[in-house]
Amino acid sequence: MNQYFIIDFDSTFTQVEALDELARISLKDHPRREAIYKEIEDLTNLAMEGKLSFSESLEGRVKLLQANKSHLKELVKHLKTKVSSSFSRNKKFFKDHSEEVLIVSGGFKEFITPVVTPYGIKKENIYANTFVFDEKGNIVGYDKNNPLSEEGGKVKLLQNHLKLEGDIFGIGDGYSDFQLKESGLIKKFFAYTENIERKTVAEKADYVTPSFDEFLYVNQLPRAISYPKNRILCLLVGDVPQKSVDYLKADGFSIRHKDTFEEKYIKDVGMLLLADGESLSDETLRKAVKLKTIGYFGKVDGRVNFDICDEMGIVVFESAKSATSNKKIIAKRVADFINTGTTYKSANFPNLQLPKIDGSHRLIHIHKNVPGVMSEITKVLAKHKINIVSQFLMTTPHIGYVITDINTQYDKAVIKELKKIENTIKFRILY
């Protein structure tokens, strides 16, 4: 059965509401600009939460804009820098599924089309409103015959015009997206919360997806990263710099910031950042079976047991007190390890600095530094006829750290066999 993906634009494909951004461009010299910005934002939110009809909201916003074609050029340039991170990194998915991906939005083609087409989305699969201009290029209205300008417009479009046959998935942040599910026209509605979470919409969704990676993961679709970052719990303990918190949150990790360590998180934590003066007991460390990396703001000696970290394949990063002026250096190092496998400046692992290689899958294998492990890894890959793009091996007296980039799809049998190699400590697929 065919699958179709109906994706919203504002606050979904992009991080922002385009009409709100257009107002900030067109009204930047207006004496009442802040008050008008607020009016436009209020009209946007009321419609997205289902508290005002979409047609009333749209008409009110367009009247307040005072915009023209020159402002649209500036808007498009701005929006291209505001594509949601998880959409941006899954560009290949859109190119490979160009027939099945549709952008359906209450926004306007004039700014949507130039933003989404570089991702391989077809012009004929973009459904949105269109502006009406006067002879001087000023926006004076919009095409009111377009169903997307009306209340329930997305439902009307699917019902009367598209008539898609197959499983249809809707992805968006607003009430108009939920209406597709309510109408019975789509199989599942995914409330998209990477940029904003509207509780009235999320409560009614089949699934709340904090990133496009998550949507692809739960539907077992091809994706840029193997495991969504929003599923990796990042626990920050103590007086961790706010810049570090913001950095990791912006990178998409699931953040918990606590004044003291809370035992309830230890079995699920994947990343742990400790403020200077904090420590971790051996007993607690051994329970952290999912922990991949620790970042320490200060000198870690005597605060975390390196021997146990080595046994469990946990990479530790620290910053000397003289380096604490950089408030996000440790956050960046732990994130780089999760994102690319880089162990540069690690306190206990072989130092390996790696670029991300597009069009490949990256496998990380951590093992005891004993003879024969590397040949076993190679045997498994050869058995399954997997071509190696690049391979890196670094060791310490106790640990072997292997990064393998492959250019073919991996299967579950390969993963199981690599995990079962004798002396393996940890294995993961990075992307």
N, C-alpha and C positions, 0 to 999 in steps of 0.2 A: 504494500500500500504506500502511495506517495505521502511524503511528509512536507509540510509547509511551515515556515517560521515568520509570523507577523510581528514586526518589531517597531516599537514606538521610537520617536526621534528625541524629543526634548526630555532631558533628565534621565534618558535611557541610553541611546546611542551616544549622545553628548552629555556632559556633566551639568549642563545649564539649560535654562529655558530661553530659547532664542529670541522671543519677542521682548523679554525682560532685558536681554543684552542689547537688542536693537535700540530700545528706549535709552539706554545709557550712552549710546553713540549719538543718536539723533537729538537728544535733549541736553547734551553736556553743557551747552551755554545758556540754557533756559533758566530764568531766575527762580522758577518753582520746581526745578528738576527733581529734588528729593521727594517732594510731596507727590509728584506725578509718578515717579518710580514706585512709590509705595502703593498708589492706586492700582497700577498695572500688576504688581506682584500679588496684591490681594485678589484681583480678578482671576489671575492664574490659579492661585491656590484654592479659591472657592470652587472653580470648575473641576480641578483635579481631584478634589475631595467629594465631589458630587453634591455640593451645596448650592450651586448656581448652574443653570443650563449652559452648555458649551457655547451655543450661538450668542447668548447674551454676553458671556465673558469675552468671546472673540471680537464682537462688534465694539465693545467698550474699550478693549486694548488697542485695536487698530486706530480708533478715533484719537486716542491719546498720544500716539507715536510721533506724529509730525515728521515722518521719515520720507526719504526719496531713494532713488537707485544708487546714488553715490554712497549712502549709508550702508546699503546692502553689501557692497564690495568690501567695506571695512568689516562688516559683520561676518561674512564668509571666511575672511582671513583669520578672524578671532576664533570662530567655531572650529576651524581645522586644528587648532591647538587645544581644544577642549573635548576631543573625542574620549569617551570613557576608556580607562586603561585596559580593562579586560576585553573590550571590543577591539581596541587597537592591536593588541597582541594576537588576536585570533583572525587576522586579516585573511589568512589562507582558507579558513572555513568559509568565509563569504565568497571567495573566488571559486572554491570547489563546489559550492551550493548556490550558484548564482541564479539558477532556475527556481529554487525553492524559497529563497529569502525575499520577503517583501517589507518595505518600509511603509507603514501606514500611520499617518500623523495628521493632527489638526493644525500643524504648522504649515509652512509655505515652501513650495517647490523651489522658489527663487534662491533660497539659502540651503535647503536640504540637499538638492541634487548635486551641487558642486562639492559638498562635504562627504557624501556617502559613495559616489561613483568611483573615487580612487580605490575603494575597498573591493571593487569588483561587483558591486550591486548594480543591476541593470536599470537604466532610466525608465523602461516600461514597467518595472516592478516598484516604482516609487509613486505612492498615492498620497497626495497632500493638496492643500488649498493653493490658490494663485491670487496674487495681488492685482488690483486695478490701479493704473497710473494715469495721471493727467498728462497734458502735452509737455509739461516741464519735468516729468519724471517723478513727481510727488506721489506718494501712496495715498489714494483717496478712498480706497475700499478694497473689496475682494469679490470673487465670483460667488454669488449667493446661490447659484444653481448646483454648485458642487455639494454632494451629500456630506462631505467632511466638514462643511461649515455649519452643519445643523446639529442639534441635540441628537445623540445616538447615531452620529454619522458613520462611525466605523462599522456598526451593525448593518446599517443600510447599504454600505458599500459591499460588504461580504454577501449580504442576502440578495441584492438586486443586480450586482455588477460582476463580482469576481466568480462566485459559484465554484469554488475550489473543491476538488474531490480527493479525499484522503484525510490523514490525521493533521489537524491544524493546531499549532502551539502559539499562544499569544504571550508577548513579553513587553511589559511596560510598567509605568509607575502610577498611572492615573485611573480615575473612575471610568473614563471612556474605554480604557483597555479592559477593565473588569466587565463592562457591559457585553463584550464579546462572549465571555464565559456565561454570563447570565442569560444570554440569548440562546445558548445551546449550539452555537455555530462552530465553536472550537472545542478541541478535546481537553486542553488544560490551559489555565492562565497562570503565568509566573509573574508575581509582583517583584519588580526590579528595584533593589534598594541600595545599589552601590553609591548613588548620589544623594538620594533623599528617600526617606521611608514615610509614606503616608499611611498611618495606622488604619484608617477606615478602609483603605484598599487592601493592605496586607492581610487584614483579618478575614477577608473574603476570598483570598487567592487559594488556588490548589497547592501552591508552593511559593515560598519566599526565597528569591535568589539574590544574594548580595553581590554577585558578579556574573558575567557571561560565562566565565570558566565553570562556575557551579552549574549553570543551566546545561552546558555541554556534558559535564561530568555525570549528572544524574540521569541524563538521557543517553548515555554511552555513545556520544558523538565525538568525532575527531577534534582535538583541541591542542593549543600551543603548549600548555603545561599539563603534566600527568595528574597532579593532585591540586585542587583549588587552594590558593593561599588563605582564603577566608575560613578554611577548615583547619588551619594550623593555629593552635592556641599559643599566643605569645604573652607570657606572664612577666610583668615588670614589678619589681619589689623595692620599696624604699624610695629615697629621694632621687629618682631618675629624672634627668633633664627633660623638660616638656618638649624640646625640639626632637628628642629621640622618640618620644611617644607619638608625636605628629608624623614623623618620618615613617615609622612602621605602620601606622594607621593608613597613611596615604598609599603605602605599598600593598595594602589589601589584607594584612594579617588580622586575625581576631584578637583584639587587645583586652587584657585585664591588667589594671594598674592598682596595686594594693600597697598599703603602708607596711604590712608585714606578710611573711609567707603564710599562705593558707593551704593546709594539707589537702583539701578537697580537689585542688587542681593538679596534684602531682602525677596522677596516672594518665592525664590527657595532655599535659604541657609538651609542646614541641620546641619552643624557644623560651629561654629564661634569661632575663636581664636583671642583674643585681646591682644596687647602688653601693658605693664605697662604704665599707663597714658591715655589710650584710654577709652572711655565711650560709652554707648548706651542709647539713649533717650527712654522714656516710649512709645512714639508714634511709634518709629521704632520697638521696641521689640514686640509690639502687632501685627504688620504687618507680623512678621516672623512666619507664620503659619506652616511651615515645619521644623522649628528649633527644634532640639532634645537636643543639648548640647552646652554649652559655656565653653571655657577654657580661663582663665585670668592669664597673666604672672605678678603676683604681688598681692597686696591686693585688692579685688574686692569691698569692702565696699564703697557704695556711687557711684559706677560706673555703676552698673547694678541693676535693681529693682528686688529683690528676690520674692516679693509678686506676681508680674506679671509672673515671671518664674514658680512659684508654680502653679498658675492658668492655665498655658499653658503646664505644664509637661516638662519643660526645666531643664535639670540637669546642674548645674554649678560647675566647678572645678577651684581652684585658687592655686597659689604657693606663699608662703611668700618670701619676697625679699632675705632672707637668703638661700632659696632653689634654686635660679635661676642659680646656678652653674651647675645644671643638665638641660641642654638645651632642653631636649625633654620630661621631666617628665609630663608636662601638655598635650602635644600632645599624649603621651602614654595613659593618663587617659581618654581623650575624645575618643580615638580609642578603648580602652578596653570597654567603655560603649557601643559604636556602635556594636562592635564585639561579646560581651558576655553578655551585660546588667549589668556589674559590676559598682557600684556607690561608690566604696571605695574612701575615701577622698573627697567626694562631699561636697560642702559648704551648700547645701540646701536640699538634698535628704537623705532618710535613707541609711546608709552605708551597702552595700551588696556586697560581693566578691564571684564570681561564676566561677567554671570551665566550659569549654565547654563540653557537653556530646554528644559523638558520637552516631549516630543511632537514634537521636530524633529530634523533632522540638521544638524550644523555643519560647514561647509567652510572651510578656511583656504587662502588664496592669497597667496603672497609673490612680489612681482615688482619689477623695476626701475621706478623712479619716472619713467616716460615717458608721454606722452599716449596715450590710446586703449585702455589695458589694461582699465579699468573697463567701458567700453562693450562690449568683446569678451566679458567675463565675463557681462554681462547678456544679450547676444545668445545665448550658449550656453544659458543657463537658460531664456530665452524660447522658443528653438527646441524644447526638450524639454517645454515647457508646465509648468515647475516654478514653483510659487508661493513667493515670498520672504516669510518671516515677518519677518525683520529683516536689516539689512545695515550693517556698520560699515567705514569706510575711514579710515586714518590714514597719514601719510607723513612721511618725512625727506627730505632732499635726494637721497638715493640709493635709498630703499626705499619701496615701496607695500605696505601690509598690509591685506588685505580679509578680513573675517569675514562669511560668509553663512549664515544659518539658514533652512532650507527645511522645509516641512511634508509633503513627499511622499517616497516611497521613491525613491532615486536609482538609476540603472542605470550599467552599466560604460561605455556610450557617452558619458555626460555627463562622467565622470571623465577619460576619455581626451582628450576635447576641451578640458577645462579645463587639463589638463597641457600640451597642445600650443600654448596661446596664446603668441604671441611675447612674449619678455621675462619669461616665467615663471621664477622661481628655485626655488621649492618649492611643492608642493601636498599637502595631506593631508585626509582625512576624520577629524574628531575623534570624533564619535559619531553 
